Amino acid sequence: MEAILFILLGGALVLALGFAKRRFMSFLSQSPDDYVSQGPDFDLRRHLNGPIQCEGVIYGPTGRVTSRFVGDFDTSWQGNRGVMREHFRYDSGNTQDREWALELDGEGRIRATAPDVIGVGEGRQSGSAVQLRYRIQLPESAGSHVLDVVDWMYLAPNGTIVNRSQFRKFGIQVAELVATMRPLEAQLEKRDAA
């Protein structure tokens, strides 16, 4: 009887430690408030504006790279409403297009919609970071799964944006994306200066 009690207590401890790690020491434990005093300030209207070049990788559930991609973005704003058009080219030869409708309020909150996003994505820009949460429907060629997504974008001092996203199904991480985004003008200026 004592052995069963120790096994149950051990199992409970492992579950509690797993929950504590996920809640307090993981990607999901971040909050926009963590970045309030970090600068430079990330303003979507300024830093996601005009043509942007993107490159990144997608990791599968085993932590290995499953796909590499480059993307061309073009974002325009009218006041607090923006449209971001994305065109991705994957190492498989496949392409993908997405158009986001973005809306900001005066307190840094973000609302975002896209054709493959279920409902409305919500997030916040705060200090040097932007967080966005949404549900996405994968294309039929990828199984039509619906995934919960947490996007974090971090502004580097040179204006480059580092994007890290995690994709979950039933709370289990199934993919992760890491990408950089750079204003195209900055790339052209750097190349011309070299």
C-alpha positions as YAML, in Angstrom:
chain: A
units: angstrom
residues:
- id: 1
  name: MET
  ca: [0.00, 0.00, 0.00]
- id: 2
  name: GLU
  ca: [2.87, 2.33, 0.85]
- id: 3
  name: ALA
  ca: [4.48, 1.75, -2.58]
- id: 4
  name: ILE
  ca: [1.27, 2.75, -4.37]
- id: 5
  name: LEU
  ca: [1.09, 5.93, -2.30]
- id: 6
  name: PHE
  ca: [4.70, 6.83, -3.23]
- id: 7
  name: ILE
  ca: [3.97, 6.17, -6.92]
- id: 8
  name: LEU
  ca: [0.86, 8.36, -6.81]
- id: 9
  name: LEU
  ca: [2.71, 11.14, -4.96]
- id: 10
  name: GLY
  ca: [5.60, 10.89, -7.44]
- id: 11
  name: GLY
  ca: [3.21, 11.13, -10.38]
- id: 12
  name: ALA
  ca: [1.47, 14.13, -8.83]
- id: 13
  name: LEU
  ca: [4.82, 15.83, -8.25]
- id: 14
  name: VAL
  ca: [5.89, 15.27, -11.87]
- id: 15
  name: LEU
  ca: [2.59, 16.72, -13.12]
- id: 16
  name: ALA
  ca: [2.89, 19.72, -10.78]
- id: 17
  name: LEU
  ca: [6.46, 20.40, -11.90]
- id: 18
  name: GLY
  ca: [5.44, 20.12, -15.56]
- id: 19
  name: PHE
  ca: [2.60, 22.56, -15.00]
- id: 20
  name: ALA
  ca: [4.87, 24.98, -13.10]
- id: 21
  name: LYS
  ca: [7.50, 24.87, -15.85]
- id: 22
  name: ARG
  ca: [4.94, 25.55, -18.57]
- id: 23
  name: ARG
  ca: [3.23, 28.30, -16.57]
- id: 24
  name: PHE
  ca: [6.28, 30.13, -15.23]
- id: 25
  name: MET
  ca: [9.37, 29.15, -17.27]
- id: 26
  name: SER
  ca: [8.39, 28.66, -20.89]
- id: 27
  name: PHE
  ca: [7.53, 30.43, -24.11]
- id: 28
  name: LEU
  ca: [3.86, 30.49, -23.10]
- id: 29
  name: SER
  ca: [4.60, 32.15, -19.77]
- id: 30
  name: GLN
  ca: [5.61, 35.44, -21.44]
- id: 31
  name: SER
  ca: [3.35, 38.43, -21.05]
- id: 32
  name: PRO
  ca: [3.37, 41.74, -22.93]
- id: 33
  name: ASP
  ca: [3.96, 43.37, -19.54]
- id: 34
  name: ASP
  ca: [7.39, 41.66, -19.45]
- id: 35
  name: TYR
  ca: [8.53, 44.04, -22.21]
- id: 36
  name: VAL
  ca: [6.96, 47.36, -21.16]
- id: 37
  name: SER
  ca: [10.24, 48.98, -20.13]
- id: 38
  name: GLN
  ca: [12.37, 47.42, -22.84]
- id: 39
  name: GLY
  ca: [13.09, 49.54, -25.88]
- id: 40
  name: PRO
  ca: [13.09, 50.54, -28.61]
- id: 41
  name: ASP
  ca: [9.30, 50.69, -28.71]
- id: 42
  name: PHE
  ca: [7.70, 48.41, -31.29]
- id: 43
  name: ASP
  ca: [5.02, 50.27, -33.26]
- id: 44
  name: LEU
  ca: [3.34, 48.06, -35.87]
- id: 45
  name: ARG
  ca: [2.48, 51.12, -38.01]
- id: 46
  name: ARG
  ca: [6.14, 52.04, -38.23]
- id: 47
  name: HIS
  ca: [8.00, 48.73, -38.09]
- id: 48
  name: LEU
  ca: [5.59, 46.64, -40.18]
- id: 49
  name: ASN
  ca: [5.12, 49.15, -42.95]
- id: 50
  name: GLY
  ca: [5.97, 48.96, -46.63]
- id: 51
  name: PRO
  ca: [7.89, 46.09, -48.25]
- id: 52
  name: ILE
  ca: [9.47, 43.59, -45.86]
- id: 53
  name: GLN
  ca: [11.70, 40.61, -46.54]
- id: 54
  name: CYS
  ca: [11.24, 37.52, -44.36]
- id: 55
  name: GLU
  ca: [13.15, 34.26, -43.99]
- id: 56
  name: GLY
  ca: [12.65, 31.46, -41.54]
- id: 57
  name: VAL
  ca: [12.37, 27.83, -40.58]
- id: 58
  name: ILE
  ca: [9.60, 25.64, -39.22]
- id: 59
  name: TYR
  ca: [10.39, 22.96, -36.65]
- id: 60
  name: GLY
  ca: [8.20, 19.88, -36.36]
- id: 61
  name: PRO
  ca: [7.13, 18.16, -33.13]
- id: 62
  name: THR
  ca: [10.51, 16.41, -32.78]
- id: 63
  name: GLY
  ca: [12.41, 19.72, -32.82]
- id: 64
  name: ARG
  ca: [13.93, 19.13, -36.26]
- id: 65
  name: VAL
  ca: [13.58, 21.58, -39.14]
- id: 66
  name: THR
  ca: [10.77, 20.40, -41.41]
- id: 67
  name: SER
  ca: [10.60, 23.41, -43.74]
- id: 68
  name: ARG
  ca: [12.49, 26.53, -44.75]
- id: 69
  name: PHE
  ca: [10.92, 29.55, -46.35]
- id: 70
  name: VAL
  ca: [11.35, 33.10, -47.59]
- id: 71
  name: GLY
  ca: [8.59, 35.64, -47.77]
- id: 72
  name: ASP
  ca: [7.78, 38.99, -49.26]
- id: 73
  name: PHE
  ca: [5.42, 41.16, -47.22]
- id: 74
  name: ASP
  ca: [3.84, 44.47, -48.08]
- id: 75
  name: THR
  ca: [1.98, 46.39, -45.40]
- id: 76
  name: SER
  ca: [0.08, 49.65, -45.65]
- id: 77
  name: TRP
  ca: [-1.69, 51.64, -42.96]
- id: 78
  name: GLN
  ca: [-4.51, 54.15, -42.88]
- id: 79
  name: GLY
  ca: [-4.52, 55.45, -39.35]
- id: 80
  name: ASN
  ca: [-4.91, 52.47, -37.01]
- id: 81
  name: ARG
  ca: [-6.04, 50.04, -39.73]
- id: 82
  name: GLY
  ca: [-3.54, 48.11, -41.78]
- id: 83
  name: VAL
  ca: [-3.39, 45.43, -44.45]
- id: 84
  name: MET
  ca: [-0.41, 43.09, -44.61]
- id: 85
  name: ARG
  ca: [-0.03, 40.94, -47.71]
- id: 86
  name: GLU
  ca: [2.31, 37.96, -47.38]
- id: 87
  name: HIS
  ca: [3.73, 35.74, -50.12]
- id: 88
  name: PHE
  ca: [5.74, 32.70, -48.94]
- id: 89
  name: ARG
  ca: [8.03, 30.41, -50.97]
- id: 90
  name: TYR
  ca: [8.90, 27.12, -49.26]
- id: 91
  name: ASP
  ca: [11.86, 24.82, -49.91]
- id: 92
  name: SER
  ca: [9.35, 22.22, -51.16]
- id: 93
  name: GLY
  ca: [8.48, 24.52, -54.08]
- id: 94
  name: ASN
  ca: [5.05, 25.33, -52.63]
- id: 95
  name: THR
  ca: [3.87, 28.91, -52.26]
- id: 96
  name: GLN
  ca: [1.32, 30.47, -49.95]
- id: 97
  name: ASP
  ca: [-0.42, 33.83, -49.86]
- id: 98
  name: ARG
  ca: [-2.15, 35.40, -46.87]
- id: 99
  name: GLU
  ca: [-3.68, 38.81, -46.30]
- id: 100
  name: TRP
  ca: [-4.04, 40.11, -42.76]
- id: 101
  name: ALA
  ca: [-6.40, 42.91, -41.74]
- id: 102
  name: LEU
  ca: [-4.93, 44.60, -38.67]
- id: 103
  name: GLU
  ca: [-6.53, 47.05, -36.29]
- id: 104
  name: LEU
  ca: [-4.90, 48.87, -33.36]
- id: 105
  name: ASP
  ca: [-6.54, 50.70, -30.51]
- id: 106
  name: GLY
  ca: [-5.00, 53.55, -28.52]
- id: 107
  name: GLU
  ca: [-3.73, 51.23, -25.77]
- id: 108
  name: GLY
  ca: [-1.60, 48.91, -27.91]
- id: 109
  name: ARG
  ca: [-4.18, 46.16, -28.37]
- id: 110
  name: ILE
  ca: [-4.30, 44.43, -31.75]
- id: 111
  name: ARG
  ca: [-7.12, 42.68, -33.59]
- id: 112
  name: ALA
  ca: [-6.19, 40.65, -36.64]
- id: 113
  name: THR
  ca: [-8.11, 38.63, -39.20]
- id: 114
  name: ALA
  ca: [-7.10, 36.57, -42.24]
- id: 115
  name: PRO
  ca: [-8.98, 34.06, -44.41]
- id: 116
  name: ASP
  ca: [-7.36, 31.05, -42.71]
- id: 117
  name: VAL
  ca: [-7.71, 32.48, -39.19]
- id: 118
  name: ILE
  ca: [-10.75, 31.29, -37.26]
- id: 119
  name: GLY
  ca: [-12.43, 34.23, -35.58]
- id: 120
  name: VAL
  ca: [-10.30, 37.19, -34.59]
- id: 121
  name: GLY
  ca: [-6.70, 37.10, -33.44]
- id: 122
  name: GLU
  ca: [-5.94, 39.29, -30.46]
- id: 123
  name: GLY
  ca: [-2.73, 40.65, -29.09]
- id: 124
  name: ARG
  ca: [-0.82, 43.61, -27.79]
- id: 125
  name: GLN
  ca: [2.25, 45.65, -28.60]
- id: 126
  name: SER
  ca: [4.23, 46.53, -25.50]
- id: 127
  name: GLY
  ca: [7.72, 47.96, -25.31]
- id: 128
  name: SER
  ca: [9.97, 46.11, -27.75]
- id: 129
  name: ALA
  ca: [7.60, 43.18, -28.33]
- id: 130
  name: VAL
  ca: [4.29, 42.24, -29.92]
- id: 131
  name: GLN
  ca: [2.19, 39.23, -28.96]
- id: 132
  name: LEU
  ca: [-0.64, 37.83, -31.08]
- id: 133
  name: ARG
  ca: [-2.82, 34.77, -30.34]
- id: 134
  name: TYR
  ca: [-5.13, 33.17, -32.89]
- id: 135
  name: ARG
  ca: [-6.49, 29.91, -34.27]
- id: 136
  name: ILE
  ca: [-5.48, 28.93, -37.78]
- id: 137
  name: GLN
  ca: [-6.95, 26.37, -40.20]
- id: 138
  name: LEU
  ca: [-4.20, 24.59, -42.12]
- id: 139
  name: PRO
  ca: [-4.75, 24.00, -45.85]
- id: 140
  name: GLU
  ca: [-6.20, 20.69, -46.99]
- id: 141
  name: SER
  ca: [-2.77, 19.60, -48.23]
- id: 142
  name: ALA
  ca: [-1.56, 19.83, -44.60]
- id: 143
  name: GLY
  ca: [-4.54, 17.97, -43.14]
- id: 144
  name: SER
  ca: [-6.94, 20.89, -42.52]
- id: 145
  name: HIS
  ca: [-6.04, 20.84, -38.82]
- id: 146
  name: VAL
  ca: [-7.02, 23.75, -36.59]
- id: 147
  name: LEU
  ca: [-4.09, 24.92, -34.46]
- id: 148
  name: ASP
  ca: [-3.77, 27.41, -31.62]
- id: 149
  name: VAL
  ca: [-0.98, 29.87, -32.37]
- id: 150
  name: VAL
  ca: [1.02, 32.17, -30.13]
- id: 151
  name: ASP
  ca: [3.15, 34.66, -32.09]
- id: 152
  name: TRP
  ca: [5.82, 36.81, -30.50]
- id: 153
  name: MET
  ca: [7.69, 39.45, -32.45]
- id: 154
  name: TYR
  ca: [10.72, 41.15, -30.90]
- id: 155
  name: LEU
  ca: [12.22, 44.36, -32.27]
- id: 156
  name: ALA
  ca: [16.02, 44.36, -32.53]
- id: 157
  name: PRO
  ca: [17.93, 47.66, -32.22]
- id: 158
  name: ASN
  ca: [18.61, 47.75, -35.99]
- id: 159
  name: GLY
  ca: [14.90, 47.48, -36.87]
- id: 160
  name: THR
  ca: [14.96, 43.75, -37.68]
- id: 161
  name: ILE
  ca: [11.99, 41.85, -36.25]
- id: 162
  name: VAL
  ca: [12.59, 38.37, -34.85]
- id: 163
  name: ASN
  ca: [9.42, 36.27, -34.92]
- id: 164
  name: ARG
  ca: [8.88, 33.13, -32.86]
- id: 165
  name: SER
  ca: [5.58, 31.26, -33.08]
- id: 166
  name: GLN
  ca: [4.36, 28.07, -31.50]
- id: 167
  name: PHE
  ca: [1.53, 25.97, -32.88]
- id: 168
  name: ARG
  ca: [-0.46, 23.66, -30.61]
- id: 169
  name: LYS
  ca: [-3.22, 21.11, -31.01]
- id: 170
  name: PHE
  ca: [-5.06, 20.03, -27.86]
- id: 171
  name: GLY
  ca: [-2.41, 21.94, -25.88]
- id: 172
  name: ILE
  ca: [0.46, 19.89, -27.34]
- id: 173
  name: GLN
  ca: [3.11, 21.73, -29.34]
- id: 174
  name: VAL
  ca: [3.18, 20.40, -32.90]
- id: 175
  name: ALA
  ca: [5.35, 23.02, -34.62]
- id: 176
  name: GLU
  ca: [7.44, 26.11, -34.04]
- id: 177
  name: LEU
  ca: [8.42, 28.86, -36.45]
- id: 178
  name: VAL
  ca: [11.41, 31.19, -36.16]
- id: 179
  name: ALA
  ca: [11.82, 33.97, -38.70]
- id: 180
  name: THR
  ca: [13.35, 37.37, -39.26]
- id: 181
  name: MET
  ca: [11.65, 40.29, -40.96]
- id: 182
  name: ARG
  ca: [13.54, 43.26, -42.36]
- id: 183
  name: PRO
  ca: [12.29, 46.37, -44.11]
- id: 184
  name: LEU
  ca: [13.29, 46.00, -47.75]
- id: 185
  name: GLU
  ca: [14.67, 49.56, -47.94]
- id: 186
  name: ALA
  ca: [17.18, 48.72, -45.19]
- id: 187
  name: GLN
  ca: [18.40, 45.70, -47.19]
- id: 188
  name: LEU
  ca: [18.83, 47.79, -50.33]
- id: 189
  name: GLU
  ca: [20.73, 50.51, -48.43]
- id: 190
  name: LYS
  ca: [23.03, 47.94, -46.80]
- id: 191
  name: ARG
  ca: [23.76, 46.27, -50.16]
- id: 192
  name: ASP
  ca: [24.44, 49.61, -51.86]
- id: 193
  name: ALA
  ca: [26.80, 50.64, -49.04]
- id: 194
  name: ALA
  ca: [28.87, 47.44, -49.40]
...
